Amino acid sequence: MTDSYYTPKNKANNKKISSGSFLNKLDIFDNTLYKNTKVKQKDLLIFFKQLSVIIKSGVPLAEGLELLSENMTNKEFARCILIISNKLASGDDLSSAFKIYDRIFNPITIGLIEAGEAGGILPEVLERISGLLEANAKIKSEIKSSLIYPIIIFVLAITVSLALLIFIVPTFEEMFADMGASLPALTRFMLSLSRFVTSSTFVLSTPLIIFSLIYAINISYKTYRGRFLIDQLILKIPLFGKLILMGELASLCDTLCTLLRAGIPLVEGLEKCINSSGNQLIKNSLMKSINIIKNGNELSYSFSLSKVIPKLIVSMVKIGEESGELVFMLNNLALFYKRELEESVTTLTKAMEPAVIFVVAGIVGTIVISLYLPMFDMINQVGK
């Protein structure tokens, strides 16, 4: 006979949960289980989409969560969802159960679910959460795609340069030594550079310097001052700083619009937006805005005092406040910045394609010319 276990509520309803599931009898009462579990955005997006469909189909929430847990590929996430399902069956709210796993479900998600439970619109809120996750994932994907070509250019340029300096240039150095001819400055520089990159000093010191630099940046970024300076520098990077700022603004407008539409107060919505932002300058602007709004001022006025938030957002938010259509204006701003980001990424990608060829050709050409310059000099001397 198959063993089974009961939650208090399940026992009252004479409802069994098979022990063939992921958990044993004590797991559902242990709030510390899987608290450090991390879940990919893609898995969260699929989860909220499926949960929204299940609830709209009339399936009870606890049973829906249990069904989802049985079909998940991420087993740790599935265990978390099954624990949440059993807590719902015991009488807990979904938002309260989600708070246990704050590393999986961020404050924005929990805040929206609380608003959905209070307003009786949980299925609609779950759909909004999946839409918000999808929009944010698309923004991050577009920003990452814009960085691919510069990274390709850099890696390709370094690889080609090192290959020529390590394998090709030394053979020419031996030939020049046998000829005993005087060498041009460019050739001497290239030969010196080749000797350096093939030396044991370069081989041993380069990985150490790279590791130390990465370590120092990581340590610095964990401090407020370091994070502020690094994020400030990121926004000042030519071309890419503007793209990153557009991504942050699109995410901010989209998130705040979703929170306000769900009935969450403005100050609370801004507080949750702070947690969703990845840039310290944006976080600082939002924190200042909250203090200004608490003193009785409008959102547009608080945004106008920020050095990061552009005037377009200030003007549109002001119009939204005066017309009572703030949510509508924020939604339009989010759509505008998403389109701008997408168009900018497309334009930059097309511009980077010939840049890859130009940079690599320039590096190879410079090295080749430096090696052949002495030969040209010798030919000219023989001709005379």
CORTA-V906992 format. One record per residue. N is the residue number from 1. RES is the residue in three letters. PHI is phi in degrees with one decimal (NA if undefined). PSI is psi in radians with two decimals (* if undefined). Layout:
<<N	RES	PHI	PSI> <N	RES	PHI	PSI>>
This chain:
<<1	MET	NA	2.35> <2	THR	-73.9	2.30> <3	ASP	-67.7	2.73> <4	SER	-148.3	2.86> <5	TYR	-135.2	2.80> <6	TYR	-127.3	2.48> <7	THR	-87.6	2.85> <8	PRO	-54.6	-0.72> <9	LYS	-70.9	-0.67> <10	ASN	-64.3	-0.60> <11	LYS	-67.9	-0.67> <12	ALA	-65.2	-0.59> <13	ASN	-92.6	0.08> <14	ASN	57.1	0.66> <15	LYS	-106.7	2.24> <16	LYS	-101.4	2.60> <17	ILE	-122.7	2.13> <18	SER	-64.0	2.46> <19	SER	-78.5	-0.01> <20	GLY	-74.6	-0.06> <21	SER	-75.3	-3.01> <22	PHE	-71.2	-0.42> <23	LEU	-107.4	2.73> <24	ASN	-94.0	-3.06> <25	LYS	-66.0	-0.45> <26	LEU	-95.6	-0.29> <27	ASP	-59.3	-0.68> <28	ILE	-69.0	-0.25> <29	PHE	-102.7	0.00> <30	ASP	-100.0	1.82> <31	ASN	-73.1	-0.23> <32	THR	-86.9	-0.17> <33	LEU	-68.4	2.31> <34	TYR	59.8	0.39> <35	LYS	-66.5	-0.43> <36	ASN	-94.2	0.17> <37	THR	-64.6	2.37> <38	LYS	-113.7	2.44> <39	VAL	-125.4	2.40> <40	LYS	-67.7	2.63> <41	GLN	-59.5	-0.62> <42	LYS	-62.2	-0.74> <43	ASP	-66.4	-0.68> <44	LEU	-64.5	-0.72> <45	LEU	-61.7	-0.82> <46	ILE	-62.5	-0.71> <47	PHE	-60.6	-0.86> <48	PHE	-68.9	-0.60> <49	LYS	-63.9	-0.81> <50	GLN	-67.0	-0.69> <51	LEU	-64.8	-0.69> <52	SER	-61.3	-0.76> <53	VAL	-65.6	-0.72> <54	ILE	-64.1	-0.77> <55	ILE	-65.8	-0.71> <56	LYS	-64.7	-0.42> <57	SER	-78.8	-0.10> <58	GLY	94.0	0.10> <59	VAL	-76.9	2.31> <60	PRO	-55.7	2.55> <61	LEU	-58.2	-0.81> <62	ALA	-62.2	-0.75> <63	GLU	-67.7	-0.65> <64	GLY	-62.4	-0.75> <65	LEU	-64.6	-0.68> <66	GLU	-64.9	-0.70> <67	LEU	-62.7	-0.74> <68	LEU	-64.6	-0.69> <69	SER	-63.1	-0.54> <70	GLU	-73.8	-0.29> <71	ASN	-115.5	0.28> <72	MET	-89.2	2.50> <73	THR	-82.4	-0.52> <74	ASN	-82.9	1.78> <75	LYS	-68.7	-0.60> <76	GLU	-66.8	-0.74> <77	PHE	-62.7	-0.68> <78	ALA	-62.4	-0.67> <79	ARG	-65.7	-0.71> <80	CYS	-60.3	-0.78> <81	ILE	-65.2	-0.65> <82	LEU	-68.0	-0.66> <83	ILE	-63.6	-0.75> <84	ILE	-61.5	-0.71> <85	SER	-58.8	-0.77> <86	ASN	-70.4	-0.53> <87	LYS	-69.7	-0.65> <88	LEU	-64.7	-0.71> <89	ALA	-65.0	-0.42> <90	SER	-86.7	-0.05> <91	GLY	111.4	0.00> <92	ASP	-76.7	2.76> <93	ASP	-81.0	2.75> <94	LEU	-63.5	-0.73> <95	SER	-63.3	-0.70> <96	SER	-64.8	-0.70> <97	ALA	-68.3	-0.64> <98	PHE	-67.2	-0.54> <99	LYS	-62.6	-0.40> <100	ILE	-62.1	-0.63> <101	TYR	-108.9	1.17> <102	ASP	-73.2	-0.17> <103	ARG	-85.5	-0.25> <104	ILE	-98.4	-0.86> <105	PHE	-105.8	1.99> <106	ASN	-75.9	2.94> <107	PRO	-57.4	-0.56> <108	ILE	-64.6	-0.81> <109	THR	-60.3	-0.83> <110	ILE	-65.0	-0.72> <111	GLY	-62.1	-0.72> <112	LEU	-65.9	-0.69> <113	ILE	-68.2	-0.68> <114	GLU	-59.5	-0.75> <115	ALA	-66.0	-0.68> <116	GLY	-65.4	-0.68> <117	GLU	-67.6	-0.71> <118	ALA	-68.3	-0.63> <119	GLY	-93.6	-0.04> <120	GLY	70.7	0.46> <121	ILE	-123.3	0.71> <122	LEU	-60.0	-0.77> <123	PRO	-58.3	-0.73> <124	GLU	-65.8	-0.67> <125	VAL	-66.4	-0.71> <126	LEU	-62.3	-0.64> <127	GLU	-67.1	-0.68> <128	ARG	-65.4	-0.68> <129	ILE	-61.6	-0.80> <130	SER	-63.1	-0.67> <131	GLY	-65.4	-0.69> <132	LEU	-66.5	-0.76> <133	LEU	-62.4	-0.72> <134	GLU	-65.0	-0.74> <135	ALA	-64.4	-0.78> <136	ASN	-65.7	-0.66> <137	ALA	-64.8	-0.66> <138	LYS	-67.3	-0.70> <139	ILE	-61.6	-0.82> <140	LYS	-63.2	-0.68> <141	SER	-64.1	-0.70> <142	GLU	-67.9	-0.68> <143	ILE	-66.5	-0.74> <144	LYS	-63.5	-0.71> <145	SER	-64.7	-0.53> <146	SER	-70.1	-0.38> <147	LEU	-91.5	-0.15> <148	ILE	-65.2	-0.84> <149	TYR	-64.0	-0.78> <150	PRO	-58.9	-0.67> <151	ILE	-66.3	-0.72> <152	ILE	-60.8	-0.78> <153	ILE	-59.5	-0.82> <154	PHE	-63.3	-0.86> <155	VAL	-64.3	-0.77> <156	LEU	-64.3	-0.74> <157	ALA	-63.5	-0.78> <158	ILE	-64.2	-0.75> <159	THR	-63.3	-0.84> <160	VAL	-63.4	-0.75> <161	SER	-61.7	-0.83> <162	LEU	-64.0	-0.70> <163	ALA	-61.0	-0.76> <164	LEU	-67.9	-0.74> <165	LEU	-69.8	-0.55> <166	ILE	-86.1	-0.71> <167	PHE	-105.6	-0.52> <168	ILE	-99.1	-0.88> <169	VAL	-59.9	-0.72> <170	PRO	-58.1	-0.59> <171	THR	-66.0	-0.65> <172	PHE	-70.6	-0.58> <173	GLU	-62.4	-0.73> <174	GLU	-62.7	-0.71> <175	MET	-66.2	-0.72> <176	PHE	-65.5	-0.63> <177	ALA	-65.0	-0.69> <178	ASP	-67.7	-0.58> <179	MET	-74.5	-0.53> <180	GLY	68.2	0.36> <181	ALA	-87.3	2.70> <182	SER	-74.7	2.44> <183	LEU	-106.3	2.54> <184	PRO	-63.4	2.82> <185	ALA	-61.5	-0.70> <186	LEU	-63.8	-0.70> <187	THR	-66.9	-0.75> <188	ARG	-61.2	-0.71> <189	PHE	-62.2	-0.75> <190	MET	-67.7	-0.64> <191	LEU	-67.2	-0.68> <192	SER	-65.4	-0.71> <193	LEU	-64.9	-0.68> <194	SER	-63.8	-0.75> <195	ARG	-62.6	-0.62> <196	PHE	-68.4	-0.82> <197	VAL	-71.8	-0.33> <198	THR	-95.3	0.01> <199	SER	-81.4	2.75> <200	SER	-66.5	-0.51> <201	THR	-60.4	-0.80> <202	PHE	-65.9	-0.78> <203	VAL	-61.9	-0.68> <204	LEU	-84.4	-0.65> <205	SER	-80.6	-0.58> <206	THR	-60.4	-0.91> <207	PRO	-59.4	-0.65> <208	LEU	-65.6	-0.75> <209	ILE	-65.3	-0.76> <210	ILE	-62.3	-0.81> <211	PHE	-61.6	-0.77> <212	SER	-63.8	-0.68> <213	LEU	-65.7	-0.78> <214	ILE	-63.1	-0.75> <215	TYR	-62.5	-0.76> <216	ALA	-64.2	-0.69> <217	ILE	-65.8	-0.75> <218	ASN	-63.1	-0.76> <219	ILE	-65.2	-0.75> <220	SER	-64.1	-0.66> <221	TYR	-69.7	-0.31> <222	LYS	-79.6	-0.22> <223	THR	-96.0	2.68> <224	TYR	-62.2	-0.82> <225	ARG	-62.5	-0.79> <226	GLY	-64.2	-0.76> <227	ARG	-63.2	-0.69> <228	PHE	-64.0	-0.80> <229	LEU	-66.5	-0.74> <230	ILE	-66.7	-0.78> <231	ASP	-64.9	-0.59> <232	GLN	-66.1	-0.72> <233	LEU	-66.4	-0.66> <234	ILE	-60.0	-0.74> <235	LEU	-71.4	-0.26> <236	LYS	-95.9	-0.03> <237	ILE	-65.1	2.24> <238	PRO	-54.8	2.38> <239	LEU	68.7	-0.99> <240	PHE	-75.6	-0.53> <241	GLY	-61.6	-0.68> <242	LYS	-66.0	-0.70> <243	LEU	-62.9	-0.78> <244	ILE	-63.7	-0.70> <245	LEU	-64.2	-0.74> <246	MET	-61.0	-0.70> <247	GLY	-62.7	-0.75> <248	GLU	-63.7	-0.74> <249	LEU	-68.7	-0.70> <250	ALA	-62.5	-0.76> <251	SER	-65.3	-0.72> <252	LEU	-61.9	-0.87> <253	CYS	-63.7	-0.73> <254	ASP	-65.5	-0.78> <255	THR	-66.8	-0.81> <256	LEU	-64.3	-0.69> <257	CYS	-60.2	-0.79> <258	THR	-63.5	-0.73> <259	LEU	-66.1	-0.79> <260	LEU	-66.8	-0.65> <261	ARG	-64.6	-0.52> <262	ALA	-82.0	-0.03> <263	GLY	94.6	0.19> <264	ILE	-80.1	2.32> <265	PRO	-58.1	2.70> <266	LEU	-59.3	-0.84> <267	VAL	-63.0	-0.76> <268	GLU	-64.9	-0.66> <269	GLY	-63.7	-0.74> <270	LEU	-64.7	-0.65> <271	GLU	-61.8	-0.68> <272	LYS	-72.8	-0.56> <273	CYS	-65.4	-0.52> <274	ILE	-59.7	-0.74> <275	ASN	-68.0	-0.47> <276	SER	-86.2	-0.28> <277	SER	-78.7	2.53> <278	GLY	-104.3	0.06> <279	ASN	-121.4	2.26> <280	GLN	-65.6	-0.53> <281	LEU	-66.2	-0.70> <282	ILE	-65.6	-0.74> <283	LYS	-59.0	-0.81> <284	ASN	-61.3	-0.73> <285	SER	-62.3	-0.72> <286	LEU	-68.4	-0.67> <287	MET	-64.4	-0.70> <288	LYS	-65.7	-0.68> <289	SER	-61.5	-0.70> <290	ILE	-61.6	-0.80> <291	ASN	-63.8	-0.68> <292	ILE	-67.8	-0.72> <293	ILE	-66.2	-0.66> <294	LYS	-63.9	-0.42> <295	ASN	-85.7	0.11> <296	GLY	100.8	0.12> <297	ASN	-93.0	2.92> <298	GLU	-87.1	2.85> <299	LEU	-63.1	-0.72> <300	SER	-61.5	-0.67> <301	TYR	-66.6	-0.73> <302	SER	-65.3	-0.66> <303	PHE	-68.3	-0.56> <304	SER	-66.6	-0.37> <305	LEU	-85.8	-0.11> <306	SER	-85.3	2.49> <307	LYS	-88.4	-0.15> <308	VAL	-100.0	-0.71> <309	ILE	-77.2	2.16> <310	PRO	-70.6	2.85> <311	LYS	-65.6	-0.49> <312	LEU	-58.3	-0.79> <313	ILE	-65.0	-0.74> <314	VAL	-58.7	-0.82> <315	SER	-66.1	-0.79> <316	MET	-66.5	-0.70> <317	VAL	-65.6	-0.69> <318	LYS	-62.5	-0.76> <319	ILE	-62.5	-0.73> <320	GLY	-63.0	-0.69> <321	GLU	-67.9	-0.72> <322	GLU	-70.3	-0.56> <323	SER	-94.7	-0.08> <324	GLY	75.1	0.34> <325	GLU	-121.2	0.81> <326	LEU	-63.2	-0.74> <327	VAL	-61.5	-0.76> <328	PHE	-61.5	-0.75> <329	MET	-66.9	-0.71> <330	LEU	-63.8	-0.66> <331	ASN	-64.2	-0.74> <332	ASN	-64.4	-0.68> <333	LEU	-63.6	-0.73> <334	ALA	-61.0	-0.79> <335	LEU	-63.7	-0.70> <336	PHE	-62.1	-0.85> <337	TYR	-69.9	-0.54> <338	LYS	-65.5	-0.76> <339	ARG	-64.8	-0.75> <340	GLU	-61.4	-0.73> <341	LEU	-64.1	-0.79> <342	GLU	-62.8	-0.77> <343	GLU	-66.7	-0.68> <344	SER	-66.0	-0.71> <345	VAL	-64.7	-0.75> <346	THR	-61.9	-0.80> <347	THR	-63.2	-0.77> <348	LEU	-65.3	-0.69> <349	THR	-62.4	-0.76> <350	LYS	-64.6	-0.64> <351	ALA	-71.0	-0.51> <352	MET	-76.6	-0.41> <353	GLU	-59.4	-0.90> <354	PRO	-70.0	-0.43> <355	ALA	-64.0	-0.62> <356	VAL	-60.1	-0.84> <357	ILE	-64.3	-0.74> <358	PHE	-63.5	-0.80> <359	VAL	-66.3	-0.83> <360	VAL	-64.2	-0.74> <361	ALA	-63.3	-0.66> <362	GLY	-64.2	-0.73> <363	ILE	-66.4	-0.86> <364	VAL	-62.5	-0.74> <365	GLY	-62.0	-0.73> <366	THR	-62.8	-0.76> <367	ILE	-66.5	-0.76> <368	VAL	-63.4	-0.77> <369	ILE	-62.2	-0.72> <370	SER	-62.3	-0.54> <371	LEU	-80.0	-0.50> <372	TYR	-94.7	-0.20> <373	LEU	-57.4	-0.79> <374	PRO	-60.6	-0.61> <375	MET	-67.2	-0.69> <376	PHE	-62.6	-0.71> <377	ASP	-62.1	-0.74> <378	MET	-65.1	-0.70> <379	ILE	-62.0	-0.72> <380	ASN	-65.2	-0.69> <381	GLN	-66.4	-0.69> <382	VAL	-64.9	-0.68> <383	GLY	-63.8	-0.55> <384	LYS	-76.1	*>>
